[in-house]
Amino acid sequence: MAEDLIRYDIIIQDALRSAVRKILVEVNRAGLPGEHHFYIAFETTAPGVKISNRLKERYPKEMTIVLQHQFWDLQITEHAFEVGLSFGGVPEHLYVPFSAIKGFFDPSVQFALEFEPGKTGEELPAEFRIAERDLDSVEEFHARLETAVEQAEEEEAKTASAAEDTAGDAEEDNEKSEADETSTEESGSAQVVSLDAFRKKS
């Protein structure tokens, strides 16, 4: 077989990263359409990645984030994206170069892309060939991605549940406050509880 001097593998990797960037740009412009939402897996140790020490300790090698209901301040540059997300009720800001992405998955239409982190047109070693990756390595990647997706879904469910519990407690406090206000009208004293602090960011 002749040597691939054109380096189709590099061209395809760069084109797919560009596609992910265009998808995020469109979402940032118009929002998520229909049932579309994204799972993005990336290496936390890749050059340029900026996450809190708390997240680095929890995800020392890689992590998967979900762009669906609760994210904010999405910004996209030529080489990276940044976004605000909540982890266990704690807001975090993440900066992720596109070169750090390992996988992009839209479960609503079963669309998935696989990447080699850091392997761009400038950084991909000469010996790397997409065509030579065997089936086992691909299956292993998808198994890791499925596990990461499950973990991300569990994290999102916990966050949503905690927010609902907090809002429920706030509503109970508000109802109690209204009852107290009624019973103490003669003295003019009442306790007011605002629910604004418990509303979800979107």
C-alpha positions in Angstrom: 0.0 0.0 0.0 1.3 3.5 -0.9 2.1 5.9 1.8 -0.6 8.5 2.6 1.3 11.7 1.8 -1.9 13.8 1.7 -2.7 12.8 5.3 -6.4 12.3 4.9 -6.6 11.3 8.6 -5.4 14.8 9.7 -7.8 16.5 7.2 -10.8 14.5 8.5 -9.9 15.2 12.2 -9.6 18.9 11.6 -12.8 19.0 9.5 -14.8 17.2 12.2 -13.5 19.5 15.0 -14.6 22.4 12.8 -18.0 20.8 12.5 -18.3 20.7 16.3 -17.3 24.3 16.5 -20.0 25.2 13.9 -22.6 23.3 15.8 -21.8 25.1 19.1 -21.8 28.5 17.3 -25.3 27.8 15.9 -26.5 26.7 19.4 -25.0 29.8 20.9 -26.9 31.9 18.3 -30.3 30.2 18.3 -30.4 27.8 21.2 -30.8 24.0 21.2 -33.5 23.0 18.6 -36.1 20.4 19.4 -34.7 17.5 21.5 -31.1 18.0 20.5 -28.6 18.1 23.3 -24.9 17.2 23.5 -22.5 15.1 25.6 -18.9 16.3 25.1 -16.1 14.2 26.5 -12.6 15.8 26.9 -9.3 15.2 28.5 -8.9 17.3 31.7 -5.1 17.2 31.4 -5.0 18.3 27.8 -3.0 21.6 27.1 -5.2 24.7 27.4 -8.0 23.1 29.5 -9.1 25.4 32.3 -11.3 23.9 35.1 -11.3 24.3 38.8 -9.1 22.3 41.1 -12.3 20.7 42.5 -13.1 19.3 39.1 -9.5 18.3 38.4 -9.5 16.2 41.6 -12.8 14.6 40.7 -11.9 14.0 37.1 -8.1 13.6 36.9 -8.0 12.3 33.3 -11.3 13.0 31.5 -14.8 14.1 32.0 -18.1 14.4 30.1 -20.3 17.5 30.2 -23.9 17.8 29.2 -25.2 20.8 27.2 -28.9 20.6 27.6 -31.0 22.5 30.2 -28.6 24.1 32.6 -25.7 25.9 31.0 -24.8 29.5 30.5 -22.2 31.9 29.2 -21.4 29.7 26.2 -18.7 31.3 24.1 -16.9 29.9 21.1 -13.5 31.1 19.7 -11.6 29.6 16.8 -9.7 27.1 19.0 -11.9 26.6 22.1 -15.2 27.0 23.8 -16.1 28.0 27.3 -19.3 27.5 29.3 -20.8 27.7 32.7 -22.3 24.5 34.3 -23.5 23.4 37.7 -21.9 20.4 39.4 -23.6 19.2 42.5 -25.3 22.6 42.8 -21.9 24.4 42.5 -21.5 26.7 39.5 -18.3 26.1 37.5 -16.7 27.8 34.5 -14.9 25.6 32.0 -12.5 26.4 29.1 -12.0 23.6 26.7 -9.8 23.7 23.5 -11.3 21.7 20.6 -8.1 19.8 20.5 -8.9 18.3 24.0 -12.2 16.8 22.9 -12.4 13.0 22.8 -16.0 12.6 21.9 -19.2 14.4 20.8 -22.5 12.7 21.1 -26.1 13.8 20.4 -28.3 11.0 21.9 -31.5 12.5 20.4 -30.4 11.4 16.9 -27.7 8.9 17.9 -25.0 11.0 16.3 -21.4 10.5 17.6 -17.9 11.7 16.7 -14.7 10.3 18.0 -11.4 12.2 18.3 -7.8 11.8 19.3 -7.2 14.6 21.8 -4.4 16.9 20.7 -4.1 15.3 17.3 -4.6 18.2 15.0 -3.0 19.1 11.8 -0.1 20.7 13.7 0.3 18.0 16.4 -0.6 14.7 14.9 2.4 12.3 14.9 3.4 10.9 11.5 2.8 7.3 12.5 -0.9 8.0 13.4 -3.5 6.5 11.0 -7.2 6.5 11.6 -7.6 3.6 9.1 -5.2 1.5 11.1 -7.2 1.7 14.4 -8.7 -1.7 15.0 -12.2 -2.5 16.0 -11.3 -3.2 19.6 -10.0 0.4 20.2 -13.2 1.8 18.7 -15.4 -0.4 20.8 -13.4 0.5 23.9 -13.9 4.2 23.2 -17.6 3.8 22.8 -17.7 1.8 26.1 -15.9 4.6 27.9 -18.2 7.2 26.3 -21.3 5.3 27.4 -20.0 5.1 30.9 -19.2 8.8 30.9 -22.7 9.6 29.6 -24.3 7.5 32.3 -22.2 9.3 35.0 -23.1 12.7 33.5 -26.8 11.8 33.4 -26.7 10.7 37.1 -24.9 14.0 38.0 -27.6 16.0 36.1 -30.4 14.0 37.8 -28.8 14.7 41.2 -28.5 18.4 40.5 -32.1 18.6 39.3 -33.4 16.7 42.3 -31.4 18.9 44.7 -32.8 22.0 43.0 -36.4 20.6 43.2 -35.9 19.8 46.9 -34.6 23.2 47.6 -37.4 24.9 45.8 -39.9 22.7 47.6 -38.5 23.6 51.0 -38.6 27.3 50.0 -42.3 27.0 49.0 -43.1 25.3 52.3 -41.3 28.2 54.1 -43.2 30.7 52.1 -46.5 29.1 52.9 -45.6 29.0 56.6 -44.6 32.7 56.3 -48.0 33.6 54.8 -49.7 31.7 57.7 -47.6 33.5 60.2 -48.4 36.8 58.6 -52.1 36.1 58.8 -51.9 35.1 62.5 -49.8 38.2 63.4 -51.6 40.9 61.4 -52.5 42.7 64.6 -48.9 43.2 65.6 -47.9 44.0 62.0 -45.0 41.5 62.0 -44.4 38.9 59.2 -41.6 36.9 57.7 -41.1 37.0 53.9 -39.2 34.3 52.0 -38.1 35.0 48.4 -38.0 32.2 45.9 -35.7 34.0 43.5 -32.5 32.5 45.1 -33.8 29.0 44.4 -34.8 29.3 40.8 -32.7 27.3 38.3 -30.5 29.1 35.9 -31.2 28.3 32.2 
